[in-house]
Amino acid sequence: MDPGGRHLVVRREGAGIRLRTHDGPLENSCRPAVDVLFRSVAETFGAHALGVVLTGMGYDGRRGSEAIAAAGGRVLVQDQASSVVWGMPGAVVGAGLADRVVPLGQMANEIIRRLGGRRQTAFQAAGGGARP
């Protein structure tokens, strides 16, 4: 099934983590919406959550970033200079939710650094040890 036009969520199922899609209502006039995904990430990973907001129009991602921050997670945001459109990242920064603002060219290294300098699966980052 083509997942286009469907929200993406992350769910813990037993010892694993699964991605699911659904046809829930539009949020921020769109589906899929970053806010839906980020809320599920906050619920699933709590303080281990890491959201990344890149260039984009509108404010989708701001409310989801609030959920990640409230769960003790962190949010990285692309800087204005390297963004084509700074709407989404700017909304997160304007709300005081960005843990760090990073140029696009440095984002991958910052994500790896946040993972302890090594690549991990989402399951490992959540304390799951070796990949199931």
Secondary structure, DSSP 8 states (H G I E B T S, - for coil): ---TTSEEEEEEETTEEEEEEE----BTTBSS-HHHHHHHHHHHHGGG-EEEE-S-SSSTTHHHHHHHHHTT-EEEEE-TTT-S--HHHHHHHHTT--SEEE-HHHHHHHHHHHTTSS---HHHHTT--S--
